[in-house]
């Protein structure tokens, strides 16, 4: 990108978008958040406060970052960071196609493995990059967003050294030529989003429960069989390889806490985004996670009973609209057994 001061528009600025956009603005980047009216009003009133589990505290005043609810703001974009939920990818792609210059680079900072491809379908002949965000961000209210898990953003390598533009204090950004494999590694980690939501527990508490870890390991191994059958070789987003993680998860808790200390570097109150979706009665991204495993398994002739059961239970919880189900691993195993007998 020839422009040394690109106008970066964060399209669909929720928790991830506000955190990433806020840190970019704090470093002097020219950033505008394209957000829903509620979030835009909150930031206009309070500015942004960005914190993390290592003690970072960054304050961004409301006049130091652009805030808009009008997609016409995309007309001035040099770079667009897409941070909407997977289900909204096609819709935001159409908005970008209508308003953003064809020269604007588009980077997906979303969960799932197909959003980059979906955006390319809606935005033909544009520079669209897939990306992976390893951390989760918790909205604390009054413009405060807390990063509760560590990790570096990875984006698809290409022209323009975009990673160097997005790498600022408090936010590392790497470029990779095997972004799909990186995304699949994060995809496997994200399969725990549903289990965490069903448990009603903070992630750290859940990971210290061996029965939850064993269910997570079984789900992971099932998904890995399907992924490998399709010729995909995921790259781990942790120091532990993807093939070893199920073994590590099944270890006794005392040994697990020593072997997997990096996996436990999580804010004690952190929960997955799907937990917040259920708590706030929003649609979840289960179709872009367990749903993908189930469909790939069906196409490959590989049974995926665990992922199918988890998807069904999350869909039921979503329809019930009663918040977190607070289930136990035993209850889910029972659901699995009853499903296999049906």
Number of C-alpha atoms within 10 A of each C-alpha: 15 6 8 8 13 17 18 27 31 31 27 23 26 22 23 25 24 28 26 26 26 29 25 23 20 22 16 13 21 18 25 26 26 26 23 15 13 9 22 21 17 16 25 18 13 15 20 27 23 24 20 19 16 13 7 12 14 16 16 20 17 17 10 18 23 20 24 22 18 11 18 15 18 26 15 16 25 20 24 22 23 28 25 24 19 21 14 12 22 17 14 20 21 14 16 25 17 15 15 24 16 18 13 23 20 29 24 26 26 23 22 24 24 18 27 22 14 16 26 18 14 18 19 11 10 17 16 23 22 25 30 28 22 21 16 20 24 22 18 12 13 16 24 22 24 22 23 22 22 18 15 16 20 22 27 23 18 14 8 12 12 20 19 12 16 21 17 18 10 17 15 14 19 18 17 16 11 13 21 22 17 22 27 24 23 24 26 26 18 21 22 25 22 25 29 27 27 24 20 20 20 18 25 18 17 18 22 17 14 18 18 23 25 19 21 26 20 18 24 24 19 20 26 22 15 23 19 11 15 13 8 13 16 23 20 20 22 16 10 15 13 22 14 11 19 20 15 19 27 19 16 14 17 10 13 20 17 10 14 17 11 13 16 17 14 22 18 14 12 21 25 22 20 24 27 17 17 25 17 13 17 15 15 22 21 21 16 19 23 29 17 19 26 24 16 19 23 13 11 13 11 17 17 20 17 24 26 21 21 22 21 16 18 24 15 12 18 20 13 12 15 12 19 23 20 11 15 15 19 12 10 20 14 12 16 17 14 11 13 10 6 5
